[in-house]
Amino acid sequence: METLFWVLHVIVAITVIALVLLQHGKGADMGAAFGSGSSGSLFGATGSANFLSRSTSIVATLFFLTSLGLAYFGLQQHKPTSVLDRATVPATTTQPAAPATAPAQVPGESGGSKARDIPQ
């Protein structure tokens, strides 16, 4: 079903692009006023503008509907979870640091402090 929406979405997008490119701009009406020959067209003098405008609005509506459908399918695959559900507390326990031991004193060695002088 999602693949059908993707194919339809791409076709509708290309159709919107084509319809927008087929429409003539505001300056084309000035040419029609001076007899550029647009009155002999297939849709008449103003028929093509109304037909293309309506077609564009219909196809644009279809584009938004297919976009909403794709958003729905995307949401079904990747359900959002709460940030609190994703947070995990590490299960490791911290061990207290081992007390520092003083270096052993060699008897008869002068200088340096004795083991009893180092506070623990």
SEMARSE-197741 format. One record per residue: residue in three letters; chain; z, y negated, x negated of N, C-alpha, C in turn. Coordinates in steps of 0.1 Angstrom, whole numbers, plus 5000, padded with zeros to 4 digits. Layout:
# SEMARSE-197741
resn = ALA	chain = A	n_zz = Z	n_yy = Y	n_xx = X	ca_zz = Z	ca_yy = Y	ca_xx = X	c_zz = Z	c_yy = Y	c_xx = X;
...
This chain:
# SEMARSE-197741
resn = MET	chain = A	n_zz = 5000	n_yy = 5012	n_xx = 4992	ca_zz = 5000	ca_yy = 5000	ca_xx = 5000	c_zz = 5000	c_yy = 4987	c_xx = 4991;
resn = GLU	chain = A	n_zz = 5008	n_yy = 4988	n_xx = 4980	ca_zz = 5008	ca_yy = 4977	ca_xx = 4971	c_zz = 4995	c_yy = 4974	c_xx = 4965;
resn = THR	chain = A	n_zz = 4988	n_yy = 4985	n_xx = 4961	ca_zz = 4974	ca_yy = 4984	ca_xx = 4955	c_zz = 4965	c_yy = 4977	c_xx = 4965;
resn = LEU	chain = A	n_zz = 4966	n_yy = 4980	n_xx = 4978	ca_zz = 4957	ca_yy = 4974	ca_xx = 4988	c_zz = 4960	c_yy = 4959	c_xx = 4988;
resn = PHE	chain = A	n_zz = 4973	n_yy = 4955	n_xx = 4988	ca_zz = 4976	ca_yy = 4941	ca_xx = 4988	c_zz = 4971	c_yy = 4934	c_xx = 4975;
resn = TRP	chain = A	n_zz = 4971	n_yy = 4941	n_xx = 4964	ca_zz = 4966	ca_yy = 4935	ca_xx = 4951	c_zz = 4951	c_yy = 4932	c_xx = 4952;
resn = VAL	chain = A	n_zz = 4944	n_yy = 4942	n_xx = 4957	ca_zz = 4929	ca_yy = 4941	ca_xx = 4959	c_zz = 4926	c_yy = 4930	c_xx = 4969;
resn = LEU	chain = A	n_zz = 4933	n_yy = 4930	n_xx = 4980	ca_zz = 4930	ca_yy = 4920	ca_xx = 4990	c_zz = 4934	c_yy = 4906	c_xx = 4985;
resn = HIS	chain = A	n_zz = 4944	n_yy = 4905	n_xx = 4977	ca_zz = 4949	ca_yy = 4892	ca_xx = 4971	c_zz = 4938	c_yy = 4887	c_xx = 4962;
resn = VAL	chain = A	n_zz = 4933	n_yy = 4895	n_xx = 4953	ca_zz = 4922	ca_yy = 4891	ca_xx = 4944	c_zz = 4910	c_yy = 4886	c_xx = 4951;
resn = ILE	chain = A	n_zz = 4906	n_yy = 4894	n_xx = 4961	ca_zz = 4894	ca_yy = 4890	ca_xx = 4969	c_zz = 4896	c_yy = 4877	c_xx = 4976;
resn = VAL	chain = A	n_zz = 4908	n_yy = 4875	n_xx = 4982	ca_zz = 4910	ca_yy = 4863	ca_xx = 4989	c_zz = 4911	c_yy = 4851	c_xx = 4979;
resn = ALA	chain = A	n_zz = 4917	n_yy = 4853	n_xx = 4967	ca_zz = 4917	ca_yy = 4842	ca_xx = 4957	c_zz = 4903	c_yy = 4838	c_xx = 4953;
resn = ILE	chain = A	n_zz = 4894	n_yy = 4848	n_xx = 4951	ca_zz = 4881	ca_yy = 4844	ca_xx = 4947	c_zz = 4873	c_yy = 4837	c_xx = 4958;
resn = THR	chain = A	n_zz = 4876	n_yy = 4841	n_xx = 4971	ca_zz = 4870	ca_yy = 4835	ca_xx = 4982	c_zz = 4875	c_yy = 4820	c_xx = 4984;
resn = VAL	chain = A	n_zz = 4888	n_yy = 4818	n_xx = 4981	ca_zz = 4893	ca_yy = 4804	ca_xx = 4982	c_zz = 4886	c_yy = 4795	c_xx = 4971;
resn = ILE	chain = A	n_zz = 4885	n_yy = 4801	n_xx = 4959	ca_zz = 4878	ca_yy = 4793	ca_xx = 4948	c_zz = 4864	c_yy = 4790	c_xx = 4952;
resn = ALA	chain = A	n_zz = 4857	n_yy = 4800	n_xx = 4958	ca_zz = 4843	ca_yy = 4798	ca_xx = 4962	c_zz = 4842	c_yy = 4787	c_xx = 4973;
resn = LEU	chain = A	n_zz = 4850	n_yy = 4788	n_xx = 4983	ca_zz = 4850	ca_yy = 4778	ca_xx = 4994	c_zz = 4853	c_yy = 4764	c_xx = 4989;
resn = VAL	chain = A	n_zz = 4862	n_yy = 4763	n_xx = 4980	ca_zz = 4866	ca_yy = 4749	ca_xx = 4975	c_zz = 4854	c_yy = 4744	c_xx = 4967;
resn = LEU	chain = A	n_zz = 4848	n_yy = 4752	n_xx = 4959	ca_zz = 4836	ca_yy = 4747	ca_xx = 4951	c_zz = 4824	c_yy = 4744	c_xx = 4960;
resn = LEU	chain = A	n_zz = 4823	n_yy = 4751	n_xx = 4971	ca_zz = 4811	ca_yy = 4748	ca_xx = 4980	c_zz = 4813	c_yy = 4735	c_xx = 4987;
resn = GLN	chain = A	n_zz = 4825	n_yy = 4730	n_xx = 4990	ca_zz = 4826	ca_yy = 4718	ca_xx = 4997	c_zz = 4822	c_yy = 4706	c_xx = 4989;
resn = HIS	chain = A	n_zz = 4816	n_yy = 4696	n_xx = 4996	ca_zz = 4812	ca_yy = 4684	ca_xx = 4989	c_zz = 4823	c_yy = 4674	c_xx = 4989;
resn = GLY	chain = A	n_zz = 4823	n_yy = 4665	n_xx = 4980	ca_zz = 4834	ca_yy = 4655	ca_xx = 4979	c_zz = 4832	c_yy = 4644	c_xx = 4988;
resn = LYS	chain = A	n_zz = 4840	n_yy = 4634	n_xx = 4987	ca_zz = 4840	ca_yy = 4622	ca_xx = 4996	c_zz = 4827	c_yy = 4614	c_xx = 4994;
resn = GLY	chain = A	n_zz = 4822	n_yy = 4614	n_xx = 4982	ca_zz = 4810	ca_yy = 4606	ca_xx = 4979	c_zz = 4798	c_yy = 4611	c_xx = 4985;
resn = ALA	chain = A	n_zz = 4798	n_yy = 4623	n_xx = 4989	ca_zz = 4786	ca_yy = 4629	ca_xx = 4995	c_zz = 4782	c_yy = 4623	c_xx = 5008;
resn = ASP	chain = A	n_zz = 4792	n_yy = 4618	n_xx = 5016	ca_zz = 4790	ca_yy = 4612	ca_xx = 5029	c_zz = 4782	c_yy = 4599	c_xx = 5027;
resn = MET	chain = A	n_zz = 4784	n_yy = 4592	n_xx = 5017	ca_zz = 4776	ca_yy = 4580	ca_xx = 5014	c_zz = 4761	c_yy = 4583	c_xx = 5013;
resn = GLY	chain = A	n_zz = 4758	n_yy = 4594	n_xx = 5006	ca_zz = 4744	ca_yy = 4598	ca_xx = 5004	c_zz = 4738	c_yy = 4602	c_xx = 5018;
resn = ALA	chain = A	n_zz = 4746	n_yy = 4608	n_xx = 5026	ca_zz = 4741	ca_yy = 4612	ca_xx = 5040	c_zz = 4737	c_yy = 4600	c_xx = 5048;
resn = ALA	chain = A	n_zz = 4745	n_yy = 4589	n_xx = 5046	ca_zz = 4742	ca_yy = 4577	ca_xx = 5054	c_zz = 4729	c_yy = 4570	c_xx = 5050;
resn = PHE	chain = A	n_zz = 4724	n_yy = 4572	n_xx = 5038	ca_zz = 4712	ca_yy = 4566	ca_xx = 5033	c_zz = 4700	c_yy = 4576	c_xx = 5034;
resn = GLY	chain = A	n_zz = 4702	n_yy = 4587	n_xx = 5042	ca_zz = 4691	ca_yy = 4596	ca_xx = 5044	c_zz = 4688	c_yy = 4606	c_xx = 5033;
resn = SER	chain = A	n_zz = 4699	n_yy = 4613	n_xx = 5028	ca_zz = 4696	ca_yy = 4623	ca_xx = 5018	c_zz = 4691	c_yy = 4636	c_xx = 5023;
resn = GLY	chain = A	n_zz = 4690	n_yy = 4637	n_xx = 5036	ca_zz = 4685	ca_yy = 4649	ca_xx = 5042	c_zz = 4695	c_yy = 4660	c_xx = 5046;
resn = SER	chain = A	n_zz = 4708	n_yy = 4657	n_xx = 5046	ca_zz = 4718	ca_yy = 4667	ca_xx = 5049	c_zz = 4718	c_yy = 4670	c_xx = 5064;
resn = SER	chain = A	n_zz = 4712	n_yy = 4661	n_xx = 5072	ca_zz = 4712	ca_yy = 4663	ca_xx = 5087	c_zz = 4704	c_yy = 4675	c_xx = 5091;
resn = GLY	chain = A	n_zz = 4695	n_yy = 4680	n_xx = 5082	ca_zz = 4686	ca_yy = 4691	ca_xx = 5085	c_zz = 4692	c_yy = 4704	c_xx = 5080;
resn = SER	chain = A	n_zz = 4705	n_yy = 4704	n_xx = 5076	ca_zz = 4711	ca_yy = 4716	ca_xx = 5071	c_zz = 4713	c_yy = 4727	c_xx = 5082;
resn = LEU	chain = A	n_zz = 4718	n_yy = 4738	n_xx = 5077	ca_zz = 4721	ca_yy = 4749	ca_xx = 5087	c_zz = 4731	c_yy = 4746	c_xx = 5097;
resn = PHE	chain = A	n_zz = 4742	n_yy = 4738	n_xx = 5093	ca_zz = 4753	ca_yy = 4735	ca_xx = 5102	c_zz = 4751	c_yy = 4722	c_xx = 5109;
resn = GLY	chain = A	n_zz = 4741	n_yy = 4714	n_xx = 5106	ca_zz = 4740	ca_yy = 4701	ca_xx = 5111	c_zz = 4746	c_yy = 4691	c_xx = 5102;
resn = ALA	chain = A	n_zz = 4747	n_yy = 4678	n_xx = 5106	ca_zz = 4751	ca_yy = 4667	ca_xx = 5097	c_zz = 4766	c_yy = 4669	c_xx = 5093;
resn = THR	chain = A	n_zz = 4775	n_yy = 4672	n_xx = 5103	ca_zz = 4789	ca_yy = 4673	ca_xx = 5100	c_zz = 4794	c_yy = 4688	c_xx = 5102;
resn = GLY	chain = A	n_zz = 4785	n_yy = 4696	n_xx = 5106	ca_zz = 4790	ca_yy = 4710	ca_xx = 5109	c_zz = 4794	c_yy = 4718	c_xx = 5097;
resn = SER	chain = A	n_zz = 4788	n_yy = 4716	n_xx = 5085	ca_zz = 4792	ca_yy = 4723	ca_xx = 5074	c_zz = 4806	c_yy = 4719	c_xx = 5069;
resn = ALA	chain = A	n_zz = 4809	n_yy = 4706	n_xx = 5070	ca_zz = 4822	ca_yy = 4702	ca_xx = 5066	c_zz = 4833	c_yy = 4708	c_xx = 5074;
resn = ASN	chain = A	n_zz = 4831	n_yy = 4708	n_xx = 5087	ca_zz = 4841	ca_yy = 4714	ca_xx = 5096	c_zz = 4842	c_yy = 4729	c_xx = 5094;
resn = PHE	chain = A	n_zz = 4831	n_yy = 4736	n_xx = 5092	ca_zz = 4831	ca_yy = 4750	ca_xx = 5090	c_zz = 4838	c_yy = 4754	c_xx = 5077;
resn = LEU	chain = A	n_zz = 4834	n_yy = 4747	n_xx = 5067	ca_zz = 4840	ca_yy = 4750	ca_xx = 5054	c_zz = 4855	c_yy = 4747	c_xx = 5053;
resn = SER	chain = A	n_zz = 4859	n_yy = 4736	n_xx = 5060	ca_zz = 4873	ca_yy = 4732	ca_xx = 5060	c_zz = 4881	c_yy = 4742	c_xx = 5068;
resn = ARG	chain = A	n_zz = 4876	n_yy = 4747	n_xx = 5079	ca_zz = 4884	ca_yy = 4757	ca_xx = 5087	c_zz = 4884	c_yy = 4770	c_xx = 5079;
resn = SER	chain = A	n_zz = 4873	n_yy = 4774	n_xx = 5073	ca_zz = 4873	ca_yy = 4786	ca_xx = 5066	c_zz = 4883	c_yy = 4786	c_xx = 5054;
resn = THR	chain = A	n_zz = 4883	n_yy = 4774	n_xx = 5047	ca_zz = 4892	ca_yy = 4773	ca_xx = 5036	c_zz = 4907	c_yy = 4774	c_xx = 5041;
resn = SER	chain = A	n_zz = 4910	n_yy = 4768	n_xx = 5052	ca_zz = 4924	ca_yy = 4769	ca_xx = 5057	c_zz = 4928	c_yy = 4783	c_xx = 5061;
resn = ILE	chain = A	n_zz = 4918	n_yy = 4790	n_xx = 5067	ca_zz = 4921	ca_yy = 4804	ca_xx = 5071	c_zz = 4923	c_yy = 4813	c_xx = 5059;
resn = VAL	chain = A	n_zz = 4914	n_yy = 4811	n_xx = 5049	ca_zz = 4915	ca_yy = 4820	ca_xx = 5037	c_zz = 4927	c_yy = 4816	c_xx = 5029;
resn = ALA	chain = A	n_zz = 4931	n_yy = 4803	n_xx = 5029	ca_zz = 4943	ca_yy = 4799	ca_xx = 5022	c_zz = 4955	c_yy = 4805	c_xx = 5028;
resn = THR	chain = A	n_zz = 4956	n_yy = 4805	n_xx = 5042	ca_zz = 4967	ca_yy = 4812	ca_xx = 5049	c_zz = 4968	c_yy = 4827	c_xx = 5045;
resn = LEU	chain = A	n_zz = 4956	n_yy = 4833	n_xx = 5045	ca_zz = 4956	ca_yy = 4847	ca_xx = 5040	c_zz = 4961	c_yy = 4849	c_xx = 5026;
resn = PHE	chain = A	n_zz = 4958	n_yy = 4839	n_xx = 5017	ca_zz = 4963	ca_yy = 4840	ca_xx = 5004	c_zz = 4978	c_yy = 4839	c_xx = 5003;
resn = PHE	chain = A	n_zz = 4984	n_yy = 4830	n_xx = 5011	ca_zz = 4998	ca_yy = 4829	ca_xx = 5011	c_zz = 5005	c_yy = 4841	c_xx = 5017;
resn = LEU	chain = A	n_zz = 4998	n_yy = 4847	n_xx = 5027	ca_zz = 5004	ca_yy = 4859	ca_xx = 5033	c_zz = 5004	c_yy = 4871	c_xx = 5023;
resn = THR	chain = A	n_zz = 4993	n_yy = 4872	n_xx = 5016	ca_zz = 4992	ca_yy = 4883	ca_xx = 5006	c_zz = 5002	c_yy = 4880	c_xx = 4995;
resn = SER	chain = A	n_zz = 5004	n_yy = 4867	n_xx = 4991	ca_zz = 5014	ca_yy = 4864	ca_xx = 4981	c_zz = 5028	c_yy = 4868	c_xx = 4986;
resn = LEU	chain = A	n_zz = 5031	n_yy = 4865	n_xx = 4998	ca_zz = 5044	ca_yy = 4869	ca_xx = 5003	c_zz = 5046	c_yy = 4885	c_xx = 5004;
resn = GLY	chain = A	n_zz = 5035	n_yy = 4892	n_xx = 5007	ca_zz = 5035	ca_yy = 4906	ca_xx = 5007	c_zz = 5038	c_yy = 4912	c_xx = 4994;
resn = LEU	chain = A	n_zz = 5031	n_yy = 4906	n_xx = 4984	ca_zz = 5033	ca_yy = 4911	ca_xx = 4970	c_zz = 5047	c_yy = 4908	c_xx = 4965;
resn = ALA	chain = A	n_zz = 5052	n_yy = 4896	n_xx = 4969	ca_zz = 5066	ca_yy = 4893	ca_xx = 4965	c_zz = 5076	c_yy = 4903	c_xx = 4972;
resn = TYR	chain = A	n_zz = 5073	n_yy = 4907	n_xx = 4984	ca_zz = 5082	ca_yy = 4917	ca_xx = 4991	c_zz = 5081	c_yy = 4930	c_xx = 4984;
resn = PHE	chain = A	n_zz = 5069	n_yy = 4935	n_xx = 4980	ca_zz = 5068	ca_yy = 4947	ca_xx = 4973	c_zz = 5075	c_yy = 4947	c_xx = 4959;
resn = GLY	chain = A	n_zz = 5074	n_yy = 4935	n_xx = 4952	ca_zz = 5080	ca_yy = 4934	ca_xx = 4939	c_zz = 5095	c_yy = 4934	c_xx = 4941;
resn = LEU	chain = A	n_zz = 5100	n_yy = 4929	n_xx = 4952	ca_zz = 5115	ca_yy = 4928	ca_xx = 4954	c_zz = 5120	c_yy = 4942	c_xx = 4957;
resn = GLN	chain = A	n_zz = 5112	n_yy = 4950	n_xx = 4963	ca_zz = 5117	ca_yy = 4964	ca_xx = 4967	c_zz = 5118	c_yy = 4973	c_xx = 4954;
resn = GLN	chain = A	n_zz = 5110	n_yy = 4970	n_xx = 4944	ca_zz = 5110	ca_yy = 4978	ca_xx = 4932	c_zz = 5122	c_yy = 4974	c_xx = 4923;
resn = HIS	chain = A	n_zz = 5125	n_yy = 4962	n_xx = 4922	ca_zz = 5135	ca_yy = 4956	ca_xx = 4913	c_zz = 5145	c_yy = 4949	c_xx = 4921;
resn = LYS	chain = A	n_zz = 5154	n_yy = 4957	n_xx = 4927	ca_zz = 5165	ca_yy = 4951	ca_xx = 4935	c_zz = 5174	c_yy = 4943	c_xx = 4926;
resn = PRO	chain = A	n_zz = 5177	n_yy = 4930	n_xx = 4929	ca_zz = 5186	ca_yy = 4923	ca_xx = 4921	c_zz = 5200	c_yy = 4928	c_xx = 4922;
resn = THR	chain = A	n_zz = 5208	n_yy = 4928	n_xx = 4911	ca_zz = 5222	ca_yy = 4932	ca_xx = 4912	c_zz = 5230	c_yy = 4920	c_xx = 4908;
resn = SER	chain = A	n_zz = 5242	n_yy = 4921	n_xx = 4911	ca_zz = 5252	ca_yy = 4910	ca_xx = 4908	c_zz = 5254	c_yy = 4910	c_xx = 4893;
resn = VAL	chain = A	n_zz = 5257	n_yy = 4898	n_xx = 4888	ca_zz = 5260	ca_yy = 4897	ca_xx = 4873	c_zz = 5272	c_yy = 4904	c_xx = 4870;
resn = LEU	chain = A	n_zz = 5282	n_yy = 4904	n_xx = 4880	ca_zz = 5294	ca_yy = 4911	ca_xx = 4877	c_zz = 5292	c_yy = 4926	c_xx = 4877;
resn = ASP	chain = A	n_zz = 5283	n_yy = 4932	n_xx = 4884	ca_zz = 5280	ca_yy = 4946	ca_xx = 4884	c_zz = 5274	c_yy = 4950	c_xx = 4870;
resn = ARG	chain = A	n_zz = 5266	n_yy = 4941	n_xx = 4864	ca_zz = 5259	ca_yy = 4944	ca_xx = 4852	c_zz = 5269	c_yy = 4943	c_xx = 4840;
resn = ALA	chain = A	n_zz = 5279	n_yy = 4935	n_xx = 4841	ca_zz = 5289	ca_yy = 4933	ca_xx = 4830	c_zz = 5297	c_yy = 4945	c_xx = 4828;
resn = THR	chain = A	n_zz = 5297	n_yy = 4950	n_xx = 4816	ca_zz = 5305	ca_yy = 4962	ca_xx = 4813	c_zz = 5316	c_yy = 4958	c_xx = 4803;
resn = VAL	chain = A	n_zz = 5328	n_yy = 4963	n_xx = 4805	ca_zz = 5338	ca_yy = 4961	ca_xx = 4795	c_zz = 5338	c_yy = 4972	c_xx = 4785;
resn = PRO	chain = A	n_zz = 5338	n_yy = 4968	n_xx = 4772	ca_zz = 5337	ca_yy = 4979	ca_xx = 4762	c_zz = 5349	c_yy = 4988	c_xx = 4763;
resn = ALA	chain = A	n_zz = 5347	n_yy = 5001	n_xx = 4761	ca_zz = 5358	ca_yy = 5010	ca_xx = 4763	c_zz = 5365	c_yy = 5013	c_xx = 4749;
resn = THR	chain = A	n_zz = 5362	n_yy = 5006	n_xx = 4739	ca_zz = 5368	ca_yy = 5008	ca_xx = 4726	c_zz = 5382	c_yy = 5002	c_xx = 4726;
resn = THR	chain = A	n_zz = 5391	n_yy = 5009	n_xx = 4719	ca_zz = 5404	ca_yy = 5004	ca_xx = 4718	c_zz = 5406	c_yy = 4998	c_xx = 4704;
resn = THR	chain = A	n_zz = 5412	n_yy = 4987	n_xx = 4703	ca_zz = 5414	ca_yy = 4981	ca_xx = 4689	c_zz = 5426	c_yy = 4987	c_xx = 4683;
resn = GLN	chain = A	n_zz = 5425	n_yy = 4991	n_xx = 4671	ca_zz = 5436	ca_yy = 4996	ca_xx = 4663	c_zz = 5443	c_yy = 4985	c_xx = 4655;
resn = PRO	chain = A	n_zz = 5456	n_yy = 4985	n_xx = 4655	ca_zz = 5462	ca_yy = 4974	ca_xx = 4647	c_zz = 5459	c_yy = 4975	c_xx = 4632;
resn = ALA	chain = A	n_zz = 5458	n_yy = 4964	n_xx = 4626	ca_zz = 5454	ca_yy = 4964	ca_xx = 4612	c_zz = 5465	c_yy = 4971	c_xx = 4604;
resn = ALA	chain = A	n_zz = 5461	n_yy = 4978	n_xx = 4594	ca_zz = 5471	ca_yy = 4985	ca_xx = 4585	c_zz = 5478	c_yy = 4975	c_xx = 4577;
resn = PRO	chain = A	n_zz = 5491	n_yy = 4976	n_xx = 4575	ca_zz = 5498	ca_yy = 4966	ca_xx = 4567	c_zz = 5493	c_yy = 4967	c_xx = 4553;
resn = ALA	chain = A	n_zz = 5493	n_yy = 4955	n_xx = 4547	ca_zz = 5489	ca_yy = 4955	ca_xx = 4533	c_zz = 5500	c_yy = 4961	c_xx = 4524;
resn = THR	chain = A	n_zz = 5496	n_yy = 4969	n_xx = 4515	ca_zz = 5506	ca_yy = 4975	ca_xx = 4506	c_zz = 5505	c_yy = 4968	c_xx = 4492;
resn = ALA	chain = A	n_zz = 5516	n_yy = 4967	n_xx = 4486	ca_zz = 5516	ca_yy = 4960	ca_xx = 4473	c_zz = 5512	c_yy = 4970	c_xx = 4462;
resn = PRO	chain = A	n_zz = 5506	n_yy = 4965	n_xx = 4452	ca_zz = 5502	ca_yy = 4974	ca_xx = 4441	c_zz = 5514	c_yy = 4980	c_xx = 4435;
resn = ALA	chain = A	n_zz = 5513	n_yy = 4992	n_xx = 4431	ca_zz = 5524	ca_yy = 4999	ca_xx = 4424	c_zz = 5526	c_yy = 4992	c_xx = 4411;
resn = GLN	chain = A	n_zz = 5539	n_yy = 4991	n_xx = 4407	ca_zz = 5543	ca_yy = 4985	ca_xx = 4394	c_zz = 5545	c_yy = 4996	c_xx = 4384;
resn = VAL	chain = A	n_zz = 5539	n_yy = 4994	n_xx = 4373	ca_zz = 5541	ca_yy = 5003	ca_xx = 4362	c_zz = 5554	c_yy = 4999	c_xx = 4355;
resn = PRO	chain = A	n_zz = 5563	n_yy = 5009	n_xx = 4353	ca_zz = 5575	ca_yy = 5005	ca_xx = 4346	c_zz = 5572	c_yy = 5000	c_xx = 4332;
resn = GLY	chain = A	n_zz = 5579	n_yy = 4990	n_xx = 4328	ca_zz = 5578	ca_yy = 4985	ca_xx = 4315	c_zz = 5567	c_yy = 4974	c_xx = 4314;
resn = GLU	chain = A	n_zz = 5560	n_yy = 4972	n_xx = 4324	ca_zz = 5550	ca_yy = 4961	ca_xx = 4324	c_zz = 5556	c_yy = 4948	c_xx = 4327;
resn = SER	chain = A	n_zz = 5554	n_yy = 4938	n_xx = 4319	ca_zz = 5560	ca_yy = 4926	ca_xx = 4321	c_zz = 5551	c_yy = 4916	c_xx = 4329;
resn = GLY	chain = A	n_zz = 5557	n_yy = 4906	n_xx = 4335	ca_zz = 5549	ca_yy = 4897	ca_xx = 4343	c_zz = 5546	c_yy = 4903	c_xx = 4356;
resn = GLY	chain = A	n_zz = 5541	n_yy = 4895	n_xx = 4365	ca_zz = 5538	ca_yy = 4900	ca_xx = 4378	c_zz = 5550	c_yy = 4901	c_xx = 4387;
resn = SER	chain = A	n_zz = 5549	n_yy = 4903	n_xx = 4399	ca_zz = 5560	ca_yy = 4904	ca_xx = 4408	c_zz = 5563	c_yy = 4918	c_xx = 4411;
resn = LYS	chain = A	n_zz = 5575	n_yy = 4921	n_xx = 4415	ca_zz = 5579	ca_yy = 4934	ca_xx = 4418	c_zz = 5576	c_yy = 4937	c_xx = 4433;
resn = ALA	chain = A	n_zz = 5576	n_yy = 4949	n_xx = 4437	ca_zz = 5573	ca_yy = 4953	ca_xx = 4450	c_zz = 5583	c_yy = 4948	c_xx = 4460;
resn = ARG	chain = A	n_zz = 5595	n_yy = 4947	n_xx = 4456	ca_zz = 5606	ca_yy = 4942	ca_xx = 4465	c_zz = 5605	c_yy = 4927	c_xx = 4467;
resn = ASP	chain = A	n_zz = 5597	n_yy = 4920	n_xx = 4458	ca_zz = 5596	ca_yy = 4905	ca_xx = 4460	c_zz = 5585	c_yy = 4901	c_xx = 4470;
resn = ILE	chain = A	n_zz = 5577	n_yy = 4910	n_xx = 4474	ca_zz = 5566	ca_yy = 4907	ca_xx = 4483	c_zz = 5571	c_yy = 4909	c_xx = 4497;
resn = PRO	chain = A	n_zz = 5570	n_yy = 4899	n_xx = 4506	ca_zz = 5575	ca_yy = 4901	ca_xx = 4520	c_zz = 5566	c_yy = 4910	c_xx = 4527;
resn = GLN	chain = A	n_zz = 5571	n_yy = 4917	n_xx = 4536	ca_zz = 5563	ca_yy = 4926	ca_xx = 4544	c_zz = 5564	c_yy = 4923	c_xx = 4559;
